[in-house]
């Protein structure tokens, strides 16, 4: 099995040949190309990556929902918002444009100064594929009584696992329980599944959010990029 695979999604958006690396290798890297390595934490890996020209970008943790944990968040939740799967296609783009920056500005793409200009396009397309190209198995929207989308969560089902692929809330409506409502609805809908989510370890706000909602850290990864 090859240790390098073409990333068609990123290649299409950036018009650059993008590749995912499964292991540090000694073969030559193609010119005018982008390489990405996401690997479980290993102290020896860092030295190998730097020798191979791969630069550390950030860390990612994986969390799993644990129904045996008690919720430590005692803050009252505002239940005036509606959670459902419907959306108004006319208003969708403008509403989502207010939310997406909250996602891509904490991403590995934005933290990579050479890739930053593509970050918004990547998340716009990611969301678009989730909604219109069936990339997600289920999408839930949080809306106000005026039908304005203020948050969303996309879910992917892989066997007995349910992956929270994207989740974001409009900054104007944060700290009102919107994210918690989205998570709660997802958990209720897929209570028989193992629910997991990945997020940047440096995104302390997101990590604390998941911990308060009965998730526990189960894995830790390092992310490296190389631009040729």
Steps between C-alpha positions, in 0.01 A plus 500: 500500500633841402595740777399797282152559359359786293260731685251575224288726719785741582652472154175608335461804726860624501598395145815359663595132511419407859598173663441324832794313653441197720865467605822701472689378195829565322372527145508828310215748534344643187551867423212748535320261732359491852544212745317431825576247773264429792643243738457388859738667742848351504806692634716346227259612229580870540869454419420274203257755361739792522774299330250427224407867462161472670408789728289464814171691469284402797361214705165326481316310769219251462223492759230239558162549661475322835146475637635394839655842560311771686459837332694767689342793313243648737433808286129538406426416137283715273249266334336762277681369193369243252708199396399323178622383158321760288656813355405788273727468195466872423633609839738206551811659348476830689428327831784249458745775399455642852584162652776346284781740613451361848616166359780569257687753716585226749589243233840362399457662159465848647797447732716413199591842357558350155155338499302766685353659186322172421355441849160661442457333160577163658237536771244651265537199269508258795168636623353509147595134443346405833167656405466450126734211412398266781844514663324509837244240604310749713505878537324692776445875504440730795264783406336800663123554496560712186647196320857635508764226514731568793678166525533155347643155556584242231528131579657207317419136574774242461386157615401534865678835532351847466754773419423864572656637183419872530337703775486877530290778649465863390725706735204726585312202644779326688473430875123462466488122491472466121800270466383290792155463342655385171720247678208376714280450194776310320561275801127430534470416129797261506497369856592148379815625326850577629509879461839661439634840396840643411618852577820699522667448838593870504133597470445504876148641468389208282674243720331634813165500319526129424627411847201681654269302275614157622779436251839366603834515318594164345773579246762761408651580160770725357453676165785587262502679163752532223491739203716426200 
